[in-house]
């Protein structure tokens, strides 16, 4: 299992955080998601044999959010 971090730039409200959490849990292989509105950071624990970090980035982008790639 791998844990990765991303920063979701336009995650501003509790509703945004819940949406991001739900979208990431829909990706196969996700074990745990922890989001922090203050820092906009999202920690994702996942099975590296079932998903890749790119899968999570794409899921976030597809639901209308932006990833801060400088934070990786």
Secondary structure as UniProt FT lines:
FT   STRAND          2..8
FT   TURN            9..10
FT   HELIX           14..25
FT   TURN            28..29
FT   STRAND          30..36
FT   TURN            37..40
FT   STRAND          41..46
FT   TURN            48..50
FT   HELIX           53..62
FT   TURN            63..64
FT   HELIX           69..71
//
